[in-house]
Amino acid sequence: MSTKLQLVAAEPYRLFFPMALLAGVVGVMLWPLFYWQCIEFYPVQAHTRLMIEGFVGGYAIGFLGTAMPKMLSAPSLKLWQVMSLVLGYFGYCIAHGAGSNQLGDGIFAVSLSFMLVCFWTRFQKRKSATAPQMVLAVMGILCGVFGAAWWAFFVPSEHFYVTVFAQRLLYQAFILLPILGIGSFFFPMVLGVKKEGIKSTKAWRVKAGESIVVGVLILLTYWVEVHGQQRAMAWTRFLVCFIWLIKESGWLKRTGTKGVMAYSLRAGIVCLLGGMVAIGVLDQQRIALEHTLYIGGFGLIAMIVGTRVIYGHSGQGGEFQSWGKLLVASTALLLLAMATRVSADFMPAIRTTHHIYAAFCWVLVSIIWGFSVFPFIHRRPITVKAKAAAPVKSVLDMNFRKK
């Protein structure tokens, strides 16, 4: 196997991050194409699936496929496994883009299940324990499998409550739980927050137990929510996430970290939590308000994670703490896209034009962000060979003869 193929197998983010960015562009452009009568089907389901399964899902697969084996000190994914995930990714993105959402959900559920099997085989060969908060990431993937499989293989119309619950698992829990899990050790690195590692098996089990409790509580809020308690469950979910993020990530602490990414991460967390608060305050325009969560929360955090991974694996870690103009512009335009999309449904007279503006704003963000980070996506850190130390002579080698 060539070196490049080995690199792709060991670090699949190099393939999935660009594909995820492209899927997001296609997903948002479905609305302008519909308004311009270039496509015949109403794209609400295709748009949502491409953004959840394609955009954020692509980042999730690329990140976890790269990080999980390393965290377990286990063998990386094999090339055929990565290529199988790539084929599955193309399959469900094309299906959703064509309006065949049931087929796309089925391929997505199978792809995630296959990835879990790959992780399980490496978990059995592990040489070290991963962060206990990663339990939340696994729970999120299982939510994605269940939510997509329910819509693909069952009859949603016959089980209303389960159908709505499955939709919430796919649209939100699939992303929210991994963010809470990965963010527990990833966010402190970005924010420059010092955090003590877990040093004993007992402490690991306690933290894993806490993670499971948090995950179960969030899942319960979705189940109760579908029975009509939207406001109460939105506030409950907000409190659970707020307390967990303060406790695990330290995002409210003042640090000396420089660069736009640290501020962008805090903005993403505010949008993540703010979307939950907005649903708890207002009953109307829920879909519009949830775009605060989707765009400013999920979308911005996914791009920040992608930036950190690309810079870190290419030896450009210093760039992450800079105030690069392209990164600043990407963050500002993404927040503008969020504001435009959220406000659209509150102004029916200009709703269509705001949808189009938001879509093009997202496309512009994708182009600028791609130019900023993708030049480094195929690079590897430059390894500097240390000079060999001069051999230390033993007493037996020394020459005691006088000259």
WOKAUR-V963690 format. One record per backbone hydrogen bond with DSSP energy under -1.0 kcal/mol. CO is the residue of the C=O (numbers start at 0). NH is the residue of the N-H. E is the energy in kcal/mol with one decimal. If there is no record, write none. Layout:
CO;NH;E  CO;NH;E
This chain:
1;5;-2.2  2;6;-2.1  3;7;-2.0  4;8;-2.3  5;9;-2.3  6;10;-2.2  10;13;-1.8  11;14;-1.6  11;15;-2.3  12;16;-2.3  14;18;-1.5  15;19;-2.7  16;20;-2.2  17;21;-2.0  18;22;-2.4  19;23;-2.1  20;24;-1.7  21;25;-2.4  22;26;-2.5  23;27;-2.2  24;28;-1.9  27;30;-1.1  28;32;-2.1  29;33;-1.9  30;34;-2.6  31;35;-2.2  32;37;-3.4  33;36;-1.5  42;46;-3.4  43;47;-2.1  44;48;-2.5  45;49;-2.5  46;50;-2.0  47;51;-2.5  48;52;-2.5  48;53;-1.3  49;54;-2.5  50;55;-2.4  51;56;-1.5  53;57;-1.3  54;58;-1.6  55;59;-2.4  56;60;-2.7  57;61;-2.3  58;62;-2.7  59;63;-2.7  60;64;-2.4  61;65;-1.0  62;66;-3.2  63;67;-2.2  66;70;-2.7  67;71;-1.7  68;73;-2.7  71;126;-2.3  71;127;-1.4  77;81;-2.2  78;82;-2.7  79;83;-1.6  80;84;-2.0  81;85;-2.3  82;86;-2.5  83;87;-2.4  84;88;-2.5  85;89;-2.7  86;90;-2.4  87;91;-2.5  88;92;-2.1  89;93;-2.5  90;94;-2.1  91;95;-2.2  92;96;-2.5  93;97;-1.6  94;99;-2.5  95;98;-1.5  98;100;-1.5  99;103;-2.2  100;104;-2.8  101;105;-1.8  102;106;-2.3  103;107;-2.4  104;108;-2.5  105;109;-2.0  106;110;-2.5  107;111;-2.5  108;112;-2.0  109;113;-2.4  110;114;-2.1  111;115;-2.2  112;116;-2.0  113;117;-2.1  114;118;-2.2  115;119;-2.4  116;120;-2.1  117;121;-1.3  118;122;-2.2  119;123;-1.7  130;133;-2.0  131;134;-1.7  132;135;-1.8  133;137;-2.0  134;138;-2.3  135;139;-2.2  136;140;-2.1  137;141;-2.3  138;142;-2.0  139;143;-2.1  140;144;-2.3  141;145;-2.7  142;146;-2.9  143;147;-2.2  144;148;-2.5  145;149;-2.5  146;150;-1.5  147;151;-1.5  148;152;-3.1  149;153;-1.4  154;157;-1.7  155;158;-1.2  158;162;-2.5  159;163;-2.5  160;164;-2.4  161;165;-2.8  162;166;-2.0  163;167;-2.1  164;168;-2.1  165;169;-2.1  166;170;-3.0  167;171;-2.3  167;172;-1.6  168;173;-2.4  171;174;-1.4  171;175;-3.6  172;176;-1.7  174;178;-1.9  175;179;-2.2  176;180;-2.3  177;181;-3.4  178;182;-2.3  181;184;-1.3  181;185;-2.6  182;186;-1.1  185;189;-1.7  186;190;-2.7  187;191;-1.2  187;192;-2.1  199;203;-2.0  200;204;-2.4  201;205;-2.2  202;206;-2.4  203;207;-2.5  204;208;-2.4  205;209;-2.4  206;210;-2.2  207;211;-2.2  208;212;-2.3  209;213;-2.4  210;214;-2.5  211;215;-2.8  212;216;-2.5  213;217;-2.1  214;218;-2.2  215;219;-2.4  216;220;-1.8  217;221;-1.4  218;222;-1.9  219;223;-2.7  220;224;-1.9  221;225;-1.6  223;226;-1.2  223;228;-1.1  224;227;-1.9  228;232;-1.9  229;233;-2.2  230;234;-2.1  231;235;-2.1  232;236;-2.7  233;237;-2.1  234;238;-2.4  235;239;-2.3  236;240;-2.5  237;241;-3.0  238;242;-2.5  239;243;-2.1  240;244;-2.7  241;245;-2.1  242;246;-2.4  243;247;-2.8  244;248;-2.2  244;249;-1.0  249;252;-1.5  259;263;-2.5  260;264;-2.5  261;265;-1.8  262;266;-2.1  263;267;-2.5  264;268;-2.4  265;269;-2.3  266;270;-2.3  267;271;-2.4  268;272;-2.6  269;273;-3.1  270;274;-2.3  272;276;-2.1  273;277;-2.6  274;278;-1.4  275;279;-1.7  276;280;-1.5  277;281;-2.6  284;288;-2.2  285;289;-2.3  287;290;-1.2  288;291;-1.8  289;293;-2.4  290;294;-2.5  292;297;-2.8  293;298;-2.4  294;299;-1.5  296;300;-2.1  297;301;-2.2  298;302;-1.8  299;303;-2.0  300;304;-2.7  301;305;-2.4  302;306;-2.4  303;307;-2.4  304;308;-2.4  305;309;-2.5  306;310;-2.6  307;311;-2.5  308;312;-2.4  310;315;-2.8  315;318;-1.7  318;321;-1.7  321;259;-2.0  323;327;-2.4  324;328;-2.6  325;329;-2.2  326;330;-2.2  327;331;-2.4  328;332;-2.6  329;333;-2.1  330;334;-2.1  331;335;-1.8  332;336;-2.5  333;337;-2.1  334;338;-2.3  335;339;-2.6  336;340;-2.5  337;341;-2.6  338;342;-2.2  339;343;-1.1  343;346;-1.5  346;349;-1.5  349;353;-2.2  350;354;-2.0  351;355;-2.0  352;356;-2.7  353;357;-2.7  354;358;-2.1  355;359;-2.4  356;360;-2.2  357;361;-2.1  358;362;-2.1  359;363;-2.4  360;364;-2.3  361;365;-2.5  362;366;-2.2  363;367;-2.6  364;368;-3.0  365;369;-2.3  366;370;-2.2  367;371;-1.6  368;372;-2.2  369;373;-2.0  372;375;-1.8  373;376;-1.4  375;378;-1.3
